[in-house]
């Protein structure tokens, strides 16, 4: 299918898989550290994803937010490191000789999956405006990714739209509850809360691959815009029917997860495509081998 977009896979987890240490994503600056210490590793990862078949790559700015950098007293380095993350991705693009589009991230400003840690709306918007201004004219697309609540996604989207460039929104789902965000809102509620703002595509990411399968069906019924997903290389047991909703989405996903290989992951991706997804890729624990398998899958459509 000519209209299928293949994204890259995980960056932070791929850095660790290659033997490089990363600090805690909860208490420190996580994947921002490798950009400081070993930017050539990030470039090689981008390059390997392109070679595997990705035609869109996301720059390594997921941990480059004001609150996260302030953990290491590096908040004044936001512009420098964001521009470096763009440069590194473009170096990989140039080295590959391929027509790859570059995506910049508007991530959670604080710890991922924790909707209870959101800044107030005005603070969020101001922070996202600054990041958006750094991405403007430097990337092809902005993605508001791993959004954990309707307020977070609406605020990030509002800031991204000020740039005038193509903008996507991607929600994460609660660790072990399909079609539910960490905030407790349903995917449909989060989508409807964006009105009157309009994104150019709607996705789901950073959750069980099977949760994305169910979510794609939901998104297909909500919009005519392009939809898609990029999941973690796990299958998660859905506990939506249980009465107790766990407080920690990160841990509840781990407790209910079964790790899968790239072939099983690609099988799940095939279900996304069959249900209308046109943007596909990988998130945590996916590797260039996952993207290679997806590329092979796409050739059969």
C-alpha positions in Angstrom: 0.0 0.0 0.0 1.6 3.3 -1.2 0.0 5.4 1.5 1.5 3.5 4.5 3.9 5.4 6.6 6.6 3.5 8.5 7.9 5.1 11.6 11.1 4.1 13.5 11.2 2.2 16.8 12.3 2.8 20.3 15.3 5.0 21.0 15.9 5.0 24.8 15.4 1.3 25.1 17.5 0.7 22.0 20.3 2.8 23.6 20.2 0.4 26.6 20.1 -2.7 24.4 23.3 -1.5 22.8 25.0 -1.5 26.1 24.9 2.2 27.1 23.8 3.2 30.5 20.8 5.5 30.9 19.7 7.2 34.1 16.2 6.8 35.5 13.4 8.2 33.4 11.5 9.0 36.6 14.2 10.7 38.6 16.7 11.9 36.0 17.0 13.0 32.4 16.9 9.5 30.8 17.5 9.6 27.0 18.7 13.2 27.1 21.9 11.9 28.7 23.0 9.9 25.7 22.5 12.9 23.5 25.0 14.8 25.8 27.5 11.9 26.2 27.2 9.9 22.9 25.3 11.8 20.2 26.9 9.5 17.6 25.0 6.6 19.2 21.7 8.3 18.6 22.7 9.1 15.0 23.6 5.5 14.4 20.2 4.3 15.8 18.4 6.8 13.5 20.5 5.5 10.6 19.8 1.9 11.4 16.0 2.5 11.6 16.2 4.2 8.2 18.1 1.3 6.7 15.5 -1.1 8.2 12.7 0.7 6.4 11.5 3.7 8.4 10.6 6.6 6.2 9.8 8.9 9.2 12.1 9.2 12.2 11.4 10.9 15.5 14.2 13.0 16.9 15.6 12.2 20.3 14.0 15.1 22.2 11.5 13.1 24.2 13.3 13.9 27.5 14.1 17.5 26.5 11.5 19.3 28.5 12.0 22.1 31.0 10.9 20.1 34.1 12.9 17.0 33.1 16.1 18.9 32.3 15.8 20.9 35.6 16.3 17.6 37.5 20.0 17.9 36.4 20.0 21.7 36.5 20.2 21.7 32.7 17.0 23.6 31.9 19.1 26.4 30.2 20.3 23.8 27.8 16.9 23.2 26.3 17.5 25.0 23.0 21.0 23.7 22.5 20.1 20.1 23.1 16.9 20.3 21.0 18.8 21.7 18.1 21.4 19.0 18.6 18.7 16.3 18.5 17.5 17.7 15.2 21.0 17.9 13.8 21.8 14.3 14.7 18.6 13.1 13.0 19.3 15.1 9.9 22.9 13.7 9.8 21.5 10.2 9.8 19.0 11.2 7.1 21.8 12.7 4.9 24.0 9.7 5.4 21.3 7.4 4.3 20.7 9.3 1.1 17.0 8.6 1.5 14.0 10.9 1.5 13.1 10.5 5.2 10.8 12.9 7.0 11.8 14.2 10.4 9.4 14.3 13.3 9.8 16.4 16.4 8.2 15.4 19.7 6.0 17.3 22.2 6.2 14.7 25.0 4.9 14.6 28.5 6.6 17.5 30.3 7.1 15.3 33.4 7.2 11.6 34.0 5.3 9.6 31.3 2.0 7.9 32.1 1.5 10.1 35.2 -1.5 12.3 34.5 -1.5 13.3 38.1 1.9 15.1 37.6 0.7 17.5 34.9 1.5 21.2 35.3 -1.4 23.6 35.3 -2.8 24.4 31.9 -1.1 27.8 31.5 2.3 26.4 32.5 2.0 23.5 30.2 1.0 25.7 27.3 3.9 28.1 27.8 6.4 25.2 28.0 5.0 23.6 24.9 5.1 26.9 23.1 8.8 27.1 23.7 9.5 23.6 22.5 7.3 24.1 19.5 9.1 27.3 18.5 12.4 25.3 18.5 10.9 22.6 16.3 9.3 25.1 13.9 11.1 25.3 10.5 13.5 22.5 11.7 11.2 19.4 11.4 8.6 18.2 9.0 6.0 17.1 11.5 5.3 17.6 15.2 3.8 14.8 17.2 2.2 15.3 20.6 3.0 11.8 21.8 2.4 9.6 24.8 -0.4 11.9 26.0 -2.0 10.7 29.2 -5.1 12.9 29.4 -7.3 15.1 27.3 -6.0 18.2 29.0 -2.4 17.3 28.2 -3.1 16.4 24.5 -5.3 19.5 24.0 -2.7 21.8 25.5 0.2 20.3 23.5 -1.9 20.3 20.2 -2.8 24.0 20.7 0.8 24.9 21.1 2.0 22.8 18.1 -0.6 24.3 15.8 0.9 27.7 16.3 3.8 26.5 14.1 1.7 26.0 11.0 3.3 22.7 10.3 1.8 19.2 10.1 0.8 18.1 13.6 -0.2 14.6 14.9 -1.6 13.6 18.3 -0.8 10.3 19.9 -2.3 9.0 23.2 -0.9 6.3 25.5 -3.3 3.9 27.2 -3.5 2.9 30.9 -1.1 0.0 31.6 -3.6 -2.8 31.6 -6.9 -1.2 30.5 -7.7 -1.1 26.8 -9.1 2.1 25.3 -8.5 4.0 28.6 -5.9 6.7 29.2 -3.9 6.9 32.4 -6.2 9.8 33.4 -9.2 7.4 33.5 -10.7 8.9 30.4 -11.7 6.8 27.4 -10.0 7.2 24.1 -13.2 8.5 22.7 -13.5 11.1 25.5 -9.9 12.3 24.9 -10.5 12.6 21.1 -13.8 14.5 21.6 -12.1 16.9 24.1 -9.8 18.2 21.3 -12.7 20.0 19.6 -12.5 22.5 18.0 -8.8 21.8 17.4 -7.9 19.5 14.5 -4.8 17.4 14.2 -3.6 16.0 10.9 -3.4 12.4 12.2 -4.4 10.5 15.4 -2.4 7.7 16.9 -1.8 5.5 20.0 1.6 4.7 21.3 3.7 3.3 24.2 1.3 0.6 25.3 0.7 -3.1 24.6 0.7 -3.9 20.8 -2.7 -5.6 21.3 -4.1 -2.5 23.0 -3.3 -0.5 19.9 -5.2 -3.1 17.8 -8.3 -2.4 19.8 -7.7 1.4 19.9 -7.3 1.5 16.1 -10.8 0.2 15.7 -12.0 2.9 18.0 -10.1 5.7 16.2 -11.5 4.5 12.8 -15.0 5.2 14.1 -14.0 8.7 15.3 -12.2 10.3 12.4 -11.6 10.3 8.7 -8.1 11.6 9.2 -5.1 9.2 9.0 -4.8 6.9 12.1 -2.0 4.7 13.4 0.0 3.4 16.2 3.5 2.5 17.5 3.4 0.1 20.4 5.7 -1.6 22.9 6.9 -5.1 22.0 4.6 -6.7 24.5 1.1 -8.1 24.7 -0.9 -7.0 27.8 -3.7 -8.8 29.5 -6.7 -6.5 29.6 -8.1 -6.0 33.1 -10.8 -3.4 32.2 -13.5 -5.6 33.7 -11.8 -5.7 37.2 -13.2 -3.3 39.8 -9.8 -2.0 41.0 -7.9 0.5 38.8 -4.2 0.4 39.6 -2.6 3.8 40.5 0.7 3.1 38.6 0.1 2.6 34.9 3.8 1.8 34.3 3.9 -1.0 36.8 0.5 -2.4 35.9 1.6 -2.7 32.3 4.8 -4.6 33.3 2.8 -6.9 35.6 0.4 -7.8 32.9 2.9 -8.0 29.9 4.2 -10.8 27.8 7.2 -9.9 25.7 6.9 -10.7 22.0 9.5 -11.0 19.2 9.5 -8.9 16.0 7.5 -11.5 14.1 4.7 -11.6 16.6 4.8 -7.8 16.8 4.4 -7.5 13.0 1.5 -9.9 13.2 -0.2 -7.4 15.5 0.7 -4.5 13.2 -1.0 -6.4 10.3 -4.2 -6.2 12.4 -3.8 -2.4 12.7 -3.4 -2.1 8.9 -6.4 -4.3 8.3 -8.5 -2.0 10.6 -7.5 1.2 8.8 -4.1 2.3 10.2 -1.8 4.0 7.7 0.9 5.1 10.2 2.8 2.2 11.8 6.0 1.8 13.8 7.4 0.8 17.2 7.9 2.3 20.7 9.6 0.8 23.8 11.6 -2.4 23.3 11.2 -2.4 19.5 14.4 -2.4 17.5 15.5 -2.0 13.8 14.6 -5.7 13.4 11.0 -4.9 14.3 11.0 -2.2 11.6 12.6 -4.5 9.1 9.8 -7.0 9.8 7.2 -4.3 9.4 8.8 -3.2 6.1 8.6 -6.8 4.9 4.9 -7.0 6.0 4.0 -3.8 4.1 5.4 -5.3 0.9 2.6 -7.9 1.0 -0.2 -5.4 0.9 
